Amino acid sequence: MLKHLVTVCFIFCSIGAHAITIVESFYYKINGVQIFNFDKEYRYNLDNYFSSLKSSNVNTIFVRVFQNSTDRVHFDEQNKCASGVYFKSKIACNVFDLLDLIIPYAKKYDIKVFAWMATRSLSFLKETHKLELEFRNGNIQNGYGVNIFDKDARNSLIELFRELAMYDIDGILIQDDFILRMNEGLSDLSKTRYYVDYGKLPDNKDDDWFKWKLSNLSGFLDKLRYETKKINPKIKFAVNIYYETPVYPEKGLKWYAQSIEQYKKLDFSYFAVMAYHEQIMGELKINFQDTLSYLNEMLNKMSKMLLPENIVVKIQVREFNNEKTKISKYRIDKVCELIKNYNAGIVLVPFENLSDLKNNCFSEGKI
């Protein structure tokens, strides 16, 4: 059990809120796993599964509660939904009620449950709501996901989060699809709203455009949080942070409409940085030692902005390929050794089965 608790009292309100709710939050350092897919071998042995997590010092699970069209189904069960969710919903097809199944076991072993929820990339929303537009290959085309400026899309997302809040969960992890890419935001809805606010049309050479996208995107996330906490005030929000954002804030702003400082102003509980060392090595074309240096710079900058308890470092334990190939234990341990220097939380990604706990990431002290 974690020994360091920080009590923080913050004022929580939505953009244009009609009421202010004061909530006392207890932050703790997360030792977690992010479950993309529950293996079928654990379907009827969940007690042993959660007992094993507990004995390995895991105190939190982040579990996928959405089903996109290309996703595997938890426990290899038959998929009765082309896409949907793993909780009771009037908005989406219910694959099956995963949360109702696992929460009792998690509570038995004092393990927190964060529902990992997608937003703009949800297949069933993209099929039924307007998409944002972007400039790509010389043309205006459909963008990455649903248009958050569309009233119907916003209302659907709000209702989905309200439905999630009906469960006795401890938190929600916002999927990394809650972004606006650099060339996105060119629908008539967004261009009109920007013109009303600034008296000009979007321009990728204009910082006002990127700041405006950030403000509107984070404002809607704050609205989602507000509507969720009206039903279940104890729920904490964790926001996925791209690995570029802490080191190069200007790239986070322009590439993703994302800012740690902005989310900090809104008092979000956890900042889950996607420090996937294998992915970073490939994308930046650097070696492992240089990757450790990059991660060290990233953590150093985050530690100057946030309390250690609010930082969650998601590290890669498998490749993101179809085979989910295991990654070198040596590299995993070295990354965890670095993170422990900052006393930040750690989450193993993607967590496929209990064998992924065979590392020193959750051991006491330094490796």
HELIX and SHEET records of a PDB file:
HELIX    1   1 LYS A   40  TYR A   42  5                                   3    
HELIX    2   2 LEU A   46  SER A   55  1                                  10    
HELIX    3   3 HIS A   74  ASP A   76  5                                   3    
HELIX    4   4 LEU A   98  LYS A  108  1                                  11    
HELIX    5   5 SER A  123  THR A  128  1                                   6    
HELIX    6   6 LYS A  151  LEU A  164  1                                  14    
HELIX    7   7 ASP A  188  TYR A  198  1                                  11    
HELIX    8   8 ASP A  207  ILE A  231  1                                  25    
HELIX    9   9 GLU A  244  VAL A  247  1                                   4    
HELIX   10  10 PRO A  249  LYS A  251  1                                   3    
HELIX   11  11 GLY A  252  TYR A  256  3                                   5    
HELIX   12  12 ILE A  260  LYS A  265  1                                   6    
HELIX   13  13 HIS A  277  LEU A  284  1                                   8    
HELIX   14  14 PHE A  288  MET A  305  1                                  18    
HELIX   15  15 PRO A  308  ASN A  310  5                                   3    
HELIX   16  16 LYS A  329  LYS A  340  1                                  12    
HELIX   17  17 LEU A  354  LEU A  357  5                                   4    
SHEET    1   A 2 LEU A   5  PHE A  12  0                                        
SHEET    2   A 2 THR A  21  TYR A  28 -1                                        
SHEET    1   B 9 ASN A  31  ILE A  35  0                                        
SHEET    2   B 9 THR A  60  ARG A  64  1                                        
SHEET    3   B 9 LYS A 112  MET A 117  1                                        
SHEET    4   B 9 GLY A 171  ILE A 174  1                                        
SHEET    5   B 9 LYS A 236  ILE A 241  1                                        
SHEET    6   B 9 TYR A 270  MET A 274  1                                        
SHEET    7   B 9 ILE A 311  GLN A 316  1                                        
SHEET    8   B 9 GLY A 345  PHE A 351  1                                        
SHEET    9   B 9 ASN A  31  ILE A  35  1                                        
SHEET    1   C 3 PHE A  66  GLN A  67  0                                        
SHEET    2   C 3 GLY A  84  VAL A  85 -1                                        
SHEET    3   C 3 CYS A  93  ASN A  94  1                                        
SHEET    1   D 2 LEU A 131  ARG A 136  0                                        
SHEET    2   D 2 ASN A 139  VAL A 146 -1                                        
END                                                                             
